[in-house]
């Protein structure tokens, strides 16, 4: 489970989560791999004193591997809750987000060895965390993830050689509107897997994203450094035009079937409002701590609990049960999942 997640980080993308457990479908002229998962969760927001039960994910992934001189595809159909420690609306974190739809889907062509071209609704290469919670280490995605794109339409060319990968892309609607472009590089450097991704959206924002992952003894560790700058057209006069976030991850094994994923984040909005920690002009920073003890009954079934805490430097973001602004938010929850 953790090995597959690290491989996703190297690419920086959601690509057929847990395909190692997938089966095959026999259809005329095509070998198709089936994978996916379903999860159910309970989340309680201690500040608003509200709770929710949700089918957080119910996704089927169908894929056919492209080979040199041929074509393939990847298609994800279902719902993804994408529950997150949303910096602008804590109620999002306890809701059942997403509708049943084509979450992503692209056609792949490999015209020659090492070169792959994908076109369709792509999974972003930006960011460490992934949209399906069953493929993520935590139930709730973090503040850094929440400010990164997830899926968007476009075309991407990736060239791989000597353990390194390079890509360039043209995209649309990465943040719900606008056209943009992106490029990046990823590979292994000794014991460290690393990627650098750059994404820019016209009249919106540009992102520089660094992902590092490795292993210290038996502990999987990773870091995601996210820097964002507003385009001139999006800037508010008299405020900062940039912000940054840093997310650190560690997954500690607890015997053969249990683990303890930990996430710590620091986000600095300056006065930009980019991360949504308050209106532009109100300087804000935030720290988060998330711990998610997990027990795997098998390679395809798990249960986990979670405690996620956010603290901000000003009372501009979260509210309590009396609708009064507060500078913190605490969410606890539990989740079970089945992979197929």
C-alpha positions as CSV (number, residue, x, y, z in Angstrom):
1,X,0.0,0.0,0.0
2,X,2.7,2.5,1.0
3,X,5.1,1.3,-1.8
4,X,2.4,2.1,-4.4
5,X,1.8,5.5,-2.9
6,X,5.5,6.4,-3.1
7,X,5.5,5.4,-6.8
8,X,2.5,7.8,-7.3
9,X,4.6,10.5,-5.7
10,X,7.5,10.0,-8.2
11,X,5.1,10.7,-11.0
12,X,3.2,13.3,-8.9
13,X,0.0,12.0,-10.3
14,X,-3.0,9.7,-9.7
15,X,-2.5,6.7,-12.0
16,X,-4.6,3.6,-11.5
17,X,-4.4,3.5,-7.7
18,X,-3.4,0.1,-6.3
19,X,-3.2,-1.5,-9.8
20,X,-1.2,-4.3,-8.3
21,X,-4.4,-5.7,-6.8
22,X,-6.3,-5.2,-10.0
23,X,-7.9,-7.9,-12.0
24,X,-8.4,-8.2,-15.8
25,X,-11.4,-8.0,-18.0
26,X,-11.5,-9.9,-21.3
27,X,-13.1,-7.8,-24.1
28,X,-12.6,-8.1,-27.9
29,X,-9.2,-6.8,-29.0
30,X,-8.2,-5.2,-25.7
31,X,-6.8,-6.2,-22.3
32,X,-8.4,-4.0,-19.6
33,X,-7.3,-3.8,-16.0
34,X,-10.0,-3.1,-13.3
35,X,-9.1,-1.4,-10.0
36,X,-10.6,1.1,-7.6
37,X,-12.1,1.2,-4.2
38,X,-15.0,2.3,-1.9
39,X,-14.7,3.9,1.5
40,X,-17.2,5.0,4.2
41,X,-16.3,7.6,6.8
42,X,-17.6,9.3,10.0
43,X,-16.3,12.8,10.7
44,X,-17.0,15.0,13.7
45,X,-16.1,18.7,13.8
46,X,-15.6,19.5,17.5
47,X,-15.8,23.3,17.0
48,X,-19.1,23.4,15.2
49,X,-20.3,20.3,17.0
50,X,-21.6,18.9,13.7
51,X,-20.9,15.4,12.3
52,X,-21.5,13.5,9.1
53,X,-21.5,10.0,7.6
54,X,-20.3,9.8,4.1
55,X,-19.4,7.4,1.3
56,X,-16.2,9.3,0.7
57,X,-15.1,7.4,-2.4
58,X,-16.7,4.9,-4.8
59,X,-14.4,4.8,-7.8
60,X,-13.9,2.3,-10.7
61,X,-10.7,2.6,-12.7
62,X,-10.5,1.0,-16.1
63,X,-7.2,1.0,-17.9
64,X,-5.4,-0.5,-20.9
65,X,-1.6,-0.1,-21.0
66,X,-0.2,1.6,-24.0
67,X,2.7,-0.1,-25.7
68,X,5.3,1.3,-28.1
69,X,3.6,2.0,-31.4
70,X,0.2,1.6,-29.9
71,X,-2.5,3.3,-27.7
72,X,-4.0,2.8,-24.3
73,X,-6.3,4.6,-21.9
74,X,-7.2,5.3,-18.3
75,X,-10.7,6.1,-17.1
76,X,-12.0,6.8,-13.6
77,X,-15.8,6.7,-13.0
78,X,-17.6,7.3,-9.7
79,X,-17.5,9.7,-6.9
80,X,-14.6,11.2,-4.9
81,X,-15.5,13.0,-1.7
82,X,-12.1,14.9,-1.6
83,X,-12.8,15.7,2.0
84,X,-10.2,18.2,3.2
85,X,-9.1,20.5,6.0
86,X,-10.6,23.3,3.8
87,X,-9.1,26.6,5.0
88,X,-12.1,28.6,3.9
89,X,-15.1,26.5,4.9
90,X,-14.7,23.9,7.7
91,X,-18.1,22.4,6.8
92,X,-16.6,21.1,3.6
93,X,-14.5,18.8,5.7
94,X,-17.5,17.0,7.1
95,X,-19.6,16.8,3.9
96,X,-19.9,14.2,1.2
97,X,-18.4,16.0,-1.7
98,X,-18.4,15.2,-5.4
99,X,-20.9,13.7,-7.8
100,X,-20.9,10.5,-9.7
101,X,-19.2,11.3,-12.9
102,X,-16.1,10.7,-15.0
103,X,-13.5,11.9,-12.6
104,X,-10.6,11.6,-15.0
105,X,-9.9,9.9,-18.3
106,X,-7.3,10.1,-21.0
107,X,-6.0,8.3,-24.1
108,X,-2.3,7.5,-24.3
109,X,-0.1,7.1,-27.3
110,X,3.5,5.8,-27.3
111,X,4.9,6.7,-30.7
112,X,8.4,5.6,-29.8
113,X,10.3,4.2,-26.9
114,X,10.4,6.6,-23.9
115,X,7.8,9.0,-25.3
116,X,4.2,9.0,-24.1
117,X,1.4,11.5,-25.1
118,X,-1.7,11.7,-23.0
119,X,-4.8,13.7,-23.9
120,X,-8.1,14.1,-22.0
121,X,-9.1,14.9,-18.4
122,X,-5.7,14.5,-16.8
123,X,-4.6,13.9,-13.2
124,X,-2.3,16.7,-12.1
125,X,1.4,16.2,-11.6
126,X,1.4,18.8,-8.8
127,X,1.4,17.8,-5.2
128,X,2.1,14.8,-3.0
129,X,-1.4,13.8,-2.0
130,X,-4.0,12.2,-4.2
131,X,-7.7,12.5,-4.6
132,X,-9.0,9.0,-3.7
133,X,-8.7,8.8,0.0
134,X,-8.1,5.0,-0.1
135,X,-4.8,5.8,-1.9
136,X,-3.9,8.6,0.5
137,X,-2.3,8.2,3.9
138,X,-5.0,10.3,5.7
139,X,-8.8,10.6,5.6
140,X,-8.8,14.4,5.2
141,X,-6.4,16.0,2.7
142,X,-4.3,18.9,3.9
143,X,-4.3,22.7,3.4
144,X,-1.5,22.5,0.8
145,X,-3.4,19.9,-1.2
146,X,-6.6,21.9,-1.1
147,X,-4.9,24.7,-2.9
148,X,-3.5,22.5,-5.7
149,X,-5.3,21.4,-8.9
150,X,-6.7,17.8,-9.1
151,X,-8.0,16.9,-12.5
152,X,-8.2,19.1,-15.6
153,X,-8.5,18.8,-19.4
154,X,-5.4,19.0,-21.5
155,X,-2.6,17.2,-23.3
156,X,0.8,16.1,-21.8
157,X,3.9,14.7,-23.4
158,X,6.3,12.8,-21.1
159,X,9.8,11.6,-22.1
160,X,11.5,9.0,-19.9
161,X,15.1,8.0,-20.1
162,X,17.8,6.7,-17.7
163,X,15.5,6.8,-14.7
164,X,14.5,10.4,-15.3
165,X,11.2,11.7,-16.7
166,X,10.4,15.1,-18.3
167,X,7.0,16.4,-19.3
168,X,5.3,19.4,-20.8
169,X,1.6,20.1,-21.0
170,X,-1.1,22.4,-22.1
171,X,-4.2,22.5,-19.9
172,X,-7.6,24.2,-19.3
173,X,-9.7,24.7,-16.2
174,X,-6.9,23.6,-13.7
175,X,-8.6,25.9,-11.2
176,X,-12.1,25.8,-12.7
177,X,-11.4,28.4,-15.4
178,X,-8.7,29.6,-17.7
179,X,-6.0,28.0,-19.9
180,X,-2.5,27.2,-18.8
181,X,0.7,25.2,-19.2
182,X,2.9,23.1,-17.1
183,X,6.3,21.3,-17.1
184,X,8.3,19.2,-14.8
185,X,11.1,16.7,-14.1
186,X,11.2,13.7,-11.8
187,X,13.7,10.9,-10.9
188,X,15.7,9.2,-8.2
189,X,18.8,10.7,-6.7
190,X,20.4,8.1,-4.4
191,X,17.8,7.2,-1.8
192,X,15.6,10.2,-2.5
193,X,12.8,10.3,-5.1
194,X,12.2,13.9,-6.3
195,X,10.1,15.9,-8.7
196,X,9.8,19.5,-9.6
197,X,6.6,20.7,-11.2
198,X,5.6,24.2,-12.6
199,X,2.1,25.1,-13.5
200,X,0.8,28.4,-14.7
201,X,-2.8,29.5,-15.4
202,X,-3.4,32.7,-17.4
203,X,-4.7,35.6,-15.3
204,X,-4.8,33.4,-12.2
205,X,-1.8,31.8,-10.5
206,X,1.5,30.2,-11.1
207,X,2.7,27.3,-8.9
208,X,6.2,25.9,-8.2
209,X,5.9,22.5,-6.6
210,X,8.7,20.3,-5.1
211,X,8.1,16.8,-3.9
212,X,10.8,14.8,-2.0
213,X,10.3,11.2,-0.7
214,X,12.6,8.7,0.9
215,X,12.9,6.1,3.7
216,X,14.6,6.6,7.0
217,X,15.0,3.1,8.4
218,X,11.6,1.6,8.2
219,X,9.8,4.9,8.1
220,X,8.5,6.4,4.8
221,X,9.0,10.2,4.8
222,X,8.1,12.9,2.3
223,X,7.9,16.7,1.9
224,X,5.8,18.8,-0.4
225,X,6.9,22.5,-0.9
226,X,4.4,24.6,-2.6
227,X,5.0,28.2,-3.8
228,X,2.2,30.2,-5.5
229,X,2.2,33.6,-7.1
230,X,-0.8,35.6,-8.5
231,X,-0.9,36.9,-12.0
232,X,-1.0,40.7,-12.3
233,X,-4.7,40.5,-13.3
234,X,-5.6,38.6,-10.1
235,X,-3.6,40.7,-7.7
236,X,-5.5,42.9,-5.2
237,X,-3.8,46.3,-4.9
238,X,-1.9,46.8,-1.7
239,X,-1.6,43.1,-0.8
240,X,1.0,40.4,-1.3
241,X,1.0,38.5,-4.6
242,X,2.5,35.3,-3.3
243,X,2.2,32.6,-0.6
244,X,3.8,29.3,0.3
245,X,3.0,26.0,2.1
246,X,5.1,23.2,3.4
247,X,3.7,19.7,4.2
248,X,5.8,17.0,5.9
249,X,4.8,13.4,6.0
250,X,5.9,10.3,7.9
251,X,4.4,6.8,7.9
252,X,5.6,4.7,10.8
253,X,5.1,0.9,10.6
254,X,3.4,-0.6,13.7
255,X,3.9,-4.3,13.1
256,X,3.0,-6.3,10.1
257,X,-0.5,-4.9,9.5
258,X,-0.7,-1.5,11.2
259,X,0.9,1.9,10.5
260,X,0.8,5.4,11.9
261,X,0.7,8.1,9.1
262,X,1.5,11.7,10.4
263,X,1.2,14.9,8.5
264,X,2.4,18.4,9.7
265,X,1.9,21.6,7.6
266,X,2.8,25.2,7.7
267,X,1.0,27.7,5.4
268,X,1.9,31.4,5.0
269,X,-0.6,33.5,3.1
270,X,1.1,36.8,3.8
271,X,-1.7,39.3,2.9
272,X,-2.5,37.6,-0.4
273,X,-5.4,35.4,0.6
274,X,-4.2,32.8,-1.9
275,X,-4.6,29.9,0.6
276,X,-8.0,31.3,1.8
277,X,-6.9,31.9,5.4
278,X,-9.0,35.1,5.4
279,X,-9.7,38.0,3.1
280,X,-6.9,39.5,1.1
281,X,-5.1,42.1,3.2
282,X,-5.5,40.1,6.5
283,X,-2.1,38.5,7.1
284,X,-2.5,34.9,8.1
285,X,-0.5,31.8,8.8
286,X,-1.7,28.3,9.7
287,X,-0.3,25.1,11.1
288,X,-1.9,21.7,10.9
289,X,-1.3,18.3,12.6
290,X,-3.0,15.1,11.4
291,X,-2.4,11.6,12.8
292,X,-4.2,8.5,11.3
293,X,-3.6,5.1,13.0
294,X,-4.4,2.5,10.3
295,X,-5.0,-1.2,10.5
296,X,-4.9,-3.4,7.3
297,X,-6.9,-6.6,7.5
298,X,-5.4,-7.5,4.2
299,X,-3.9,-5.9,1.1
300,X,-7.4,-4.8,0.1
301,X,-9.2,-3.9,3.3
302,X,-8.4,-1.4,6.0
303,X,-9.9,0.7,8.9
304,X,-8.4,3.8,10.4
305,X,-9.1,6.6,12.8
306,X,-8.0,10.2,12.5
307,X,-7.4,13.4,14.5
308,X,-6.8,16.5,12.5
309,X,-6.1,19.9,14.1
310,X,-5.6,23.3,12.5
311,X,-4.4,26.5,14.2
312,X,-4.3,29.9,12.6
313,X,-2.7,33.1,13.9
314,X,-5.9,35.2,13.5
315,X,-9.6,34.5,14.0
316,X,-10.5,34.9,10.3
317,X,-11.3,31.5,9.0
318,X,-13.0,29.0,11.3
319,X,-16.2,29.3,13.4
320,X,-17.5,27.5,16.5
321,X,-21.0,26.1,17.1
322,X,-22.3,29.7,17.9
323,X,-21.0,30.9,14.5
324,X,-18.3,32.9,16.3
325,X,-14.9,33.2,14.6
326,X,-12.2,31.1,16.2
327,X,-8.5,30.5,15.5
328,X,-8.6,26.7,15.5
329,X,-10.5,23.7,14.2
330,X,-10.4,20.1,15.4
331,X,-11.9,17.2,13.4
332,X,-11.9,13.5,14.5
333,X,-13.1,10.6,12.3
334,X,-13.0,7.0,11.3
335,X,-13.0,5.3,7.9
336,X,-13.2,1.8,6.4
337,X,-12.2,1.0,2.9
338,X,-12.2,-1.9,0.4
339,X,-9.8,-1.9,-2.6
340,X,-10.4,-4.0,-5.7
